[in-house]
Amino acid sequence: MNQNSKFKIQDSKFDSPTNFKSQLSTFNSRKAGGFTLIELIIVMLIASLALGLSVAVFTNALPSARLDATAKKITATIRHARSLAKVHGETETVVIDLDSKTFGMEGRHSEAIPSEVSIKVLDPLSGEMSSGKYTLTVDAAGGIDGGTIILWNKKKTVRIDIDPIVGAVAVK
């Protein structure tokens, strides 16, 4: 047997183009069936970076959301007291305890103000109050005797302005 025939026997499977294509497609299908270790490491690195950044964003957003929610609850309590006063024709009182950080309508359930939220009241007669109990009196006509409520945390300040004549309550 000469050298050329031996060589031809070993390479005979690549003689026809169809054999070569079938071998190539078998190789490609094995390659497409999985991921390399470096690809998996890169994907895991990107996913962990995205998760880390999202946690930082949400951690900073939470105190602001608590402040906004507290302002909305206080505003809703004042508006509810105003509605009850007009419907029943009786005076309603909203009490804000600046020391224990609670608020609510007198004689009803009171809610706590979150610990990271600070509160003070600017009363037109008494001036600035940051301790003690502050009462907002709502008369049967809907007018409110009270001042401006200021809530704040480290990053944001919210004002609850009360119009004493009309009884309108606005969050700014």
N, C-alpha and C positions, 0 to 999 in steps of 0.2 A: 504494500500500500504506500503510495507516495504521500508527500506532505500536503499537496493541494487537496486530495480527496479527503484526508482526515480533517482538514480545515473546513471543507464544504459540509461534511456531516455534522460538525458541531454547530455551524451557522445555518443549517438547513431550515430551521424554524423561522428565520427572518428572511427567507428567500422571497416569499410572496408578500405583497403589501397588506393583505388581509391578516396574516399572522402577526405582522408587526403592529397593526392597528389594534388587534385584540389584546396583545401584550401591553400596549400603551394604555388602553382603556382600563385594564385590570389594575395597572399601577395607579392611574388617576382615581379610580373608585376607592382604592385603599387610602390614598392621600386625603380625599374629601370626607372620609368617614370620621375624622376626629380633629382635635386641636393640639397644637404643640404646647409644651409647658410654658414657654415664654409668652404665647398668646394668652393663656389663662392667667398668668401673673399680671400682665398688663391690664386685662379686663378687671381683675380684682383690685388693682391699684386705683384705677379710675373710679370704680364703684365706691371704694372706701373714701376717696377724696370727696366725691359728691355727697356721701352720707355725712361726713364730717362738716362740710360747709353748710348743709341744710340744718344740722343740729344747732350750729352757731346762729344762724338766721332766726330760727324759731325760738331759741333761748332769749334773744334780744327782743323779740316781738311779744312774748308772753306778759311782761310787766305793763306794757302799753295797752294790751288788750284788757287786762284786769282794771286798769285805770278807767278806760272807756266804759267798761261794763258797770263799774261802780257809779260813774257819773250818770249813766242811763237809768240805773236802778233808783238812785236818789231822785232824779227828775220824774220818773214814773210814779214814785211814791207821792211826790208833791202834786202831780196832776191827778192822781187817784183821790187824794184828800180833797182837792178842789172839786172834783166831780161829785163826791159824796156830800160835800157841804152844799152844793147847789141843788142836788136831788132831794136831800132830806131837810134842807132849810136850816141846818144847824152848823155851828162852828166846828171845824176840825183842826187838830193840832198835829204838826209833824215835829218830832223831837230828834235832834242830832246831838248825841253825846260825844263830845270831842275828846273826852278822857278815855272812855272805854271803846271808842271808835265804832259806834253803832248808830243806826238811824231807823226810824219807822214812825207810823202813826200812833199817837198816844192811845194806850189801851189795846193795841193790836201787836202782832208779831213784829219784832225788830230784826234787822239784818246787820251783819258785821261788815266793817270796812276792812279790806285786806291790809295786812301789816305793812306792806311796802308802799301803801298809798297814804299820804299825809293830807290833812284837811284843816282848813280854817274858814272863818266866816267874816265877811266885811259887812257890819251892820251900820245903817245910816245914823243910828242914834248912839249905839254903844262903841262903835269903832271896830277895830280888829279883834276877833276872839279866836284863841287857839286852845282854850281849855274850858271846861265846864259844860253845861247843857245849853243848847240853843234851840229855841222853839220858833217855828213858823206857824202863824195863826192864819187860817183860811176862813173868811166869813161866808155867810150864806149867799152873798151876791157874787162870790168868786174872787174877791180881792184878797191879796196875800200880804200880811205884815211880815217883812223879813228882808234880808240883804242878799248879798252875793256870796255863793259858796265856791270856794277854790279848792280843788283837788290837785295834787301833784305827786310825781315820783322823781327818780333821778334824771329822766330824759324828757318829761313832758308835763305840761300844766293844762288843766281844764277848768273853765269857769262856768258856773251855773248861774245865769242872771235871771232875776225874778222881777217882773214888772208889778209893783204893788197895787196899781189901780186896776189894770185889766186882769192880772193874775197869770199872765203868760210866763212860761218857763222856757228858757233857751240855753242850750249847751254850746259853749264857744271854746 
